[in-house]
Amino acid sequence: MTDIPNVTLANGIEMPALGLGMSPMGDGEAEAIVAAALQAGYRLIDTAENYRNEAGVGRGIRASGVDRDEMFVTTKFNERWHGEAEAQQAFANSAERLGLDRIDLLLIHWPNPRKDRYVEAWRGLLRLLEEGKVRAIGVSNFKPAHLDRLLGETGVAPHVNQIELDPTHSRPEERAYHAAHGIVTESWSPIGAGGDLLANRTIVDLAGRRSKTPAQIVLRWHVQLGLVPIPKTSKPERLAENKDVFDFELDQGEMDELASIDGGDVGVTDADRFGH
Ligand code: NDP
């Protein structure tokens, strides 16, 4: 078992290169899998106000016996907290539900451009960072146009943008924008959210040749591109499988094979239309 390495955010904070996704899961399930994951060597846990399991995540953290300072806890807040003071309140609410006094990474969950308050929410996050209540700040589902506004109006880029990304939706424009601005790309639904990605012929063939599982091939692809995947499982027996992707490397030919299944942005959730 190889440890999960870290990536370094633009402010120098170290973030694990792979984490555990927490949606959908109730509090009880969340508590059990978070404790098991931390004991199995996971350090990054990705929850959200919207998942309604922050209390369970907090209980799992305490049950794990792992030192809090070794963990990297991420949560996200909803549209109703888009505002400078509101974002501070969103932090306080999540911290209380989690039972933590500090959150490692706090994200604006969706830009909700129709509300047009994400820049104010970003200012709230900047204040929380200054006050040391969070170690890093970021956004989720922001398009380059939304990021342009954050940069233009505050001069500060998010440390992380968490977006929908897998080999069939490889999001090259977003990745290039992030790379140009020092933003780490975190991949949600990295193994296809229980759909048919893991049955894709190219992935299954490659997995067979390498004696890996399809999930491991896909997760290794993310890691090799410098992306931080957060695969969700509520099955303890899958925890080791999903994290053991740091002891092998895909060669250029294999990366090219995976590039060939990119279907563009078809089916990607449109953050100008959807949000909460
Ligand atoms: P994932 O791509 O992580 O897929 C999860 C699904 O794959 C579940 O059905 C899980 O089932 C199954 N699975 C897990 N491991 C394996 C395996 N080794 N082999 C086969 N199947 C497996 O999708 P998610 O949509 O859950 O995305 C991951 C995380 O991203 C979420 O949990 C959440 O934290 C975050 N997210 C963020 C969003 C945002 O707007 N920012 C939106 C959506 C997700 P089982 O549990 O039974 O193992």
Boltz pocket constraint, residues with backbone or C-beta under 6 A from the ligand:
constraints:
  - pocket:
      binder: B
      contacts: [[A, 20], [A, 21], [A, 22], [A, 23], [A, 24], [A, 46], [A, 47], [A, 109], [A, 140], [A, 141], [A, 162], [A, 163], [A, 187], [A, 188], [A, 189], [A, 190], [A, 191], [A, 192], [A, 193], [A, 194], [A, 198], [A, 213], [A, 215], [A, 230], [A, 231], [A, 232], [A, 233], [A, 234], [A, 235], [A, 238], [A, 241], [A, 242]]
      max_distance: 6.0
